[in-house]
Amino acid sequence: MKTLLVSSSSGSRGGGELYQLYLGQALRERGHEVTLWMSTHERMDELAALFAPIGPVIRAPYTNTYDYRFRSLNHLLGGTIAKRIAQQWCQLKPDVIHLNKQNLEDCLDLLEAARLTQIPSLATIHITQDAKYLRAKYAAPRDWVARRFLKKFPGILIPTLDQRERELRDFVGPQARIHTVVNGVPLIDLTQRATSRADVHAELNIPADQNIILAVGRVVPQKRPFLWLDWVDKLHRQLPNTRFVWVGGGELADDFDRTARARNLPVHRVAWTNNVPRYLLAADAFMHTAEFEGLSFALLEALSAGLPIIITANLLAELPFLTPEVSVALSDDGAWREPLQSPAHLAKLAHNTRALAEEKFSFARMARDYEALYLMK
């Protein structure tokens, strides 16, 4: 089967981009011919290079929704763009078109292009909270536009969690064409833990007897990096033999570094790397404090690496699979202190997180689920 994966082209380093790499690789292993379409914007160069060993990469002039001043409102006048892109996709002659949407209003013109091709199409939507929930400017008209395009799109809409499916159905109405497919990641080779741990401790000049609590992600407002630093301060008082590492860059990176230094926090920030598993294997736990998420690939990779998850209460409500058997909830009442101070408890959590990744979040399972939807069309 010839599958055309379509990137909304918002960037090369987010979870949505990892999703396309993992899905493309898993589909190819199952015998599919996979092509990736994306913008010519330079920020997509890294993803293009990473995908090239998997399959052909097609670049075309395209402006992502968030490069427009008025965001999705611009798509009301985007008919010419959609027709041009539809013509190009038809020339590629795929059996199925699979769009990757960051959120509800992202790349609505690409939804229209897929509709115009009359080729069987699907669209994965990672964040299904509406613009009002996300406190976006002009939320009501932006939600109206997104709802209009999503209802017009004839293909399958794919959220990544049951909670996301409920939100999507609330947004577009009851639809038989909404099917949840949970994200998946490769299972990290745990035999490399000792080597990675020694290498990362040496690289960051962290004594071998100190533990590492890790975060991975862009340093942007959605990830709440300054709240993460607040929790670093609290946790370090209880866990003085611990260092904290954030892997990633972004618009708040310089402020993040200055704040960590000013507060004398034991924090190391590592610029973005495509070898995140190396740092996951070196860590002892993973701490996540984002304001909202779809189904974070960094979080799933932490499960794959067998890391206990330390997480804020707002995300527990969004990600119900993070039960007390695999995570520790951060709260003002200090209930987190005892489990984080118990090596035996953390070891049990680590065992459970790896088992959870193997059972529910393998990328081979994700590819099988998508393959079944492709065949439905």
Phi, psi and omega in degrees: 000136179266114182249127175258108173276134183240122177268135174289349171067043176275343179165173184256357191234013179266176179298326179298326179287319174301321179303315182290325175296312182295316180295316179301316180296315182293322178294319179298320179296337178266010173092010180273151172266119189241129175237143178246127176254136180203172180290159173279358181304141186297335181292346179268359183299320183295315179297320179301316180294322181290328183278337187308320178291345182274317182185178180300147176241123179255123178253140180211152176298122179202138179252120179294150181312318187276003169267352175271142181300320184257020174051229186293341179299331178296334183290345176297337181247021188260024184299322181295319179298314181299319180295318180297315182291321178301319179298318180295316180297321178299323180295333179284341176055052176283159173279333181209144176250129183236106181272148177243109183254131177295315182208189187298321187264356182293139171047047177295330177293331176286327172300317180294321177299316179298320178298318183292332180291333187062018174272139177310132189222152175225158176219117173275132181239114187280320181244114186254005174291139184282173184297327177297314178300321182278003178058041180280154175293145179053044187301316185299309179293327179293320176294323179298316179295314181299316180298319180299312182291320181295322178291327181286330181294126185273352186276185181280134175258132190234103168279171187247002177209158177300321178297319178295326178295317179299319179295320181293319178295323176297327185281314185257353183094166181298125184222126176292341185270015175260122180226128179279133170231115182287137178299155177222158180224157174297147176280121184289140180287103185288347179291346180269006186299312184298316180296314180297319180299313180297318182295315183290320176300319178292317181301318184264004180058044177258125179305145186298335183271004179262144179273163179235128168252127193247149165229148177226127177160170176291144179271080185226163185306321182303326183278352179050058183296332181282331171294321176302317178295323177300318179287329172303314180302314182291316183292323183294330177296328179267337183233068186296343181268032185231138169250160184235132185233130173246124178258115178145163177230180180158185188297336181259008187300315182295317178296322178300313181297316180297319181294317179298318179293315182298326181268002178056046181268145181281067186243136172241129173251129180254130176301158184306139178222149175274001177252056180298323180306329177302318181283326176298318180291336180277346187270166178249343177197165182234127182245129186230127186229022185300156178287323177203160180212164164273262168226094190302126177290327176299320179294317179294323177294326176296320174299316181298327179278000179072042181256133170301142183257127174251122193214151180280157187298325182298325180283332176299323178293330181277333189233077188294346178288349179274071180284170176299346178285344181231354187218163173238125182273129175280131181207156182291342181281356176077015181296344181284342188299308185299311180297325181285341179268001182252106177303323181295319179294318179296323178296322178294317178299318181300316177300318184289325181293318178296319179297322178296317178299317181295323185282318192240340192235030176281146182283341173294319177296319178301317180295320178298318180296318178292321178303319179298321178290322177301317183289335176298330184279000000 
